[in-house]
Amino acid sequence: MTFDELRDKAHALPLKPGVYIMQNAASEVIYVGKAKALKNRVSQYFQDQSRHNEKTRAMVGQIDHFDVIVVQSEFEALVLECALIKRHQPRYNILLKDSKGFPYIRLSPGDYPRFSLAARAEDDGARYFGPYGSRFASQGIIDALRQALRLPACRRKFPKDIGRERPCLNFHMGMCDGYCREEMDQSQYKRSIDQAVRLLEGRLDEVVDELTAEMELAAEELRFEKAAQLRDRIRSIQLLSTRQKAVAGSLADTDVVGYHRGEAKSCFVVLHYIGGELAAKDWELLSAPMEEDEAATVSTLAAQYYGGRGQLPRQILLPCDIDEQVELARMLTEAVGRKVEVLTPQRGAKMELVRLANENAAEEVLRATTAEERRSKLTEALGALLGLEELPHRIEAFDISNTGSSDIVASMTVHIDGRPLKRDYRHFKLKDMPHADDYASMEQVVERRFRRYLDGDEKFSEKPDLLLMDGGAGQVKVAWEAMAKLGLGDIPVYGMVKDGRHRTRALVAGDGREIGIQANQALFAMVGRIQEETHRFAIEFHRQQQAGHLKGSALDGIPGVGPTRKAQLLKHFKSVRAVKAAALDELAAVVPKSTAAAVYHHFHPGKDQEGRDETP
């Protein structure tokens, strides 16, 4: 279908809840979404593309056709959306890596069976336990089993490799009983595997009682080292049992969800609490930060994570309100046959648990992302948002600062991948400016900067990939025109506009088109830092110029005019020339009459207040 045909089809949809399925030319499902009103939601994709984020624009560009399924309620739409996402794994949906299903722990057949993870239970002669919460947590159970029961974790094959090599480091560190040694009896291996199986089946008491009896016997026989080993094994097994049940969801009474979106990666975290104590942590990194807002992301990930589980906690705490909160609680309640609460705490102890989950998510992102990756992702995001052909590695930002027509200055800051390069910062004193004019000032500064670039000045030898102006569409337009006159109109220019609270709100093009940056908090913060740094650099230079004028000016030496009076006069009249031309009553409106008279007679000796000669 053409774009117009897709738009017409969307406008013809009913105002009913349902699910829409976007497909490409090869009929592959690329996105699945739900809607309260299908017509309103689907038609949004085929409106003004400039309002979409990068991911949505890319997805819409690949849509060849779409289907919809009308349902009776928003709840049915949520359930159907979860099922279709798991089935099709659409490219443009937010996906957990384990969303195809929940992992099993597999025990291979044979005389020396081994534990491993499996995506599904199969009829292959092996034993399967589960399903469990996630691959990460389930692998942790296998590792804990090996450590508690000192089972081998190496790649050696038994009995083929028994006695062929010396025991590995795990044996010498007390982490394995060394079944690769010839003196080890196979019955001991089978006994340890049997204990592991009983632990996975939940028969903890049997195993603990058995090991406790062995420990007491070893102590009676004065084999204290063996008794200590058995004591440590019992402790490890008790911890393992708690962790296993928490991961399986059979004991957890509260799950706390956390989410953090970084510059290069995002993280979804679930903390499992049993009896008020933290028992396990499950988390997953998402390779790129999601462009959807936090609520939409948390809603999608939570539905994927909990949907289809056989065991669920009694209470799930979310880090933010989501639109489908009631529907999600109902879906999970019906899945397990008992009430499952889904809450968003606003204060108190539960809010502190959510804060801790968010901190855990942020820490995982920080550990998994280098500073270079963060900067690179921000550069990519900015370039994509502005539709630039090349990534904006070098960004130059300009700002004007003045006090009336005096001391008009400008600043140029340089940022490489969002990081300030202070050695390339530059100041400008504006020339031949009879009065304050931000547009003319910006035009002059940009022309001077790039003329020096064309002249081969080594201080201006680098060509920027992007210019950012402190101001709106007017400043952007005059800056681009100044560069176009010099044959440099290929450099993109945008303005940095602020909101009522003096914070960067958006980027603006020369035609007045605004590009919102608040959806990506990391990018929003980076542009804000660039604007604040450029403004700070301009103000700093402007104050230096003012201080220099105040230190030595024609006002010095006038009786009654000190630094304070001098500053008052210059602030009001903007220049010494204006002070000199002022009438006595104008001066008296700013400073005391005696001071005003001293200033007036200093500049007009022999004149009265009307400007006439005092002597005939």
C-alpha positions, 0 to 999 in steps of 0.5 A: 500500500502507498502511504496515502492508502495506509492513512485512508485505511487507518481513518476507516478503522472503528473507534473500538479497542483492539490490537493492530499488527504492522507488517512489511512488504515480506509480510513479516510482523514488525510491530504489535500494539494495542489501542483503546480506540483503533482509529485514533491510535493507528491514524497517528502513525500516518500524520505529521512524521516530524512529530515521531521519534527516530524509531517510529519514523523508521518503523512507519517507513517499512510498513507495507500493510497492517491488520487489526483485531477488534476486541471487547475491552482494553483488558482483552487488548492487553492479553492479546497484545502480549500473546502476539508479541511473544509469538511474532517477536516483532523487531520494533517492539520492546523485547526481553531476551527471554520473552519467547518462554521461560527457561528450564534446568536440564539434567542430561542422561548417562552415568555422569549427568550434568546440569544445563539450561534449556529453552523448553522441555523435550522428550530426549531422555533428560530430566527437566525442572522448571520453568524458572524466571529468567536465564540469568537467575536460572543459571545462578541456581545451577552455579549455586548447586555446583558450589553447594554440592561441589559438582564439576563445572569444567568441560571434561567428559566422564568417564572418558577423561578420568585420570587423564589430567591433573585436577583443575583449579576448582578442586584445589580451591575446594569448589569441586570434589575432583571427580576426574581423579581415579580414586573417586567413586562414581557412587559419590557423584550419583549421591550428589546428583540425587541430592541436587535433584531433591533440592530442585524438587523442593525436598530440602529437609530430607537433604539437610537432615541427611547431611546433618547426620553425616556432619555429627558422625564426622564430629564424633569420629574427630574428623573435624575438617570433614564436619566443617565441610558438611556444615558449610554445605548445609548453609549453602543448600539452605541459601540455595533453596530460598533463592530457587523458590524466589526465582520460581516465584513460589515464595516471593510475596512482593516483587519490586520493579525498577527501570533506568534509561541510560545514554547507551543502554537501559535496564529492567530490574525485578527485586524478589522479597520473601517475608520482607527480606530481599531474596533474589534479583533478576535484571536484563539489559536492553542494548539501546535506550527505548525512545518511548516514555518510562510508563510505556516501557515499564508497562510493556516489559512488566507484561512480558515478564509476568505474562504466562508464569505459573507462580506470581507474587502477591504484590508487584510494585512499579516505579511509575503509573501505567495506563494498563495497571488495572488490566495488568493486575486482572490478567495476572490474577486470572492467570494464577487464580488468586489476587495479584496487586499491582501498585505504584507507591508514592511515599513511605517504605514501599517507595523506598523499595522502588527507589532501591530497584531503580538504583540497581537498574542504574548501577547495572547500566553504569557498569555495562556502559563505557563513557565513550559508548554513552557519548557515542549514543548521544551523538547518534541520537542527536544526529537522527533526531535532526535528520543529519547525514553525518554524525555531529561529532564537533558541535559549536555553540554561540551566545551574545551578551551585552549591556545596551550598546556597550560591551557587546560580546559573544562566546563560542564553545566547542563540544566533541561528542557532547564533551567540552573542548575548552582549548577551542573556546573563543571570545568575540568583541563585536565591532561597529555596533551603535546599539544592541541588535542580537540578529546583527551581532550573531551575523557578525560573529558567525561571519568572522568565525568562518571567514577566519576558517576560510583564511586558514587561521589555525585557531579556527581551522576545524569545521563543525558538524553542527552549530547551535545558537542560543536563541530562536529561529531568527538567530538561526536564519541570520547565522545560516545566511552568513555562512551561505554567503561564504559558501558554507551553507551545508553546515546545519544550524539550530537554535536552543530555545528555553521554557518559562523556567529558563530550561532548554525546551527544544531545538528550533530550525530556521523556518520556526519548526521546533524539535522536542528533545525532552523525550530523551532525558540524556539528550535533553540534559546534554543540550542543556549543558551545552547551552548553559556552558555557552551562556556562562562563557559569554557572561564571564567575558562580558563581566570582565569587559565591564570590570575593565571599564569601571576600573578606568573611566571618565567618571573616576575622580568626580567627587562623590562618585565611587564604584557603587555610584559609577555602576549605577550610572553605567547600568542606567545610561549604558555608556559614559557618553550617555552620562555626559549628555544627560541633563541634571534632572536625569542624573538626579533620578539615578543618584543623589542630587549632590552627586548628580550636580558633581557629575553634571558640572564635571562634564559641563564646567561653567554651565547651569542645569539648563546648559546655559553659561553661568556668567554673562 
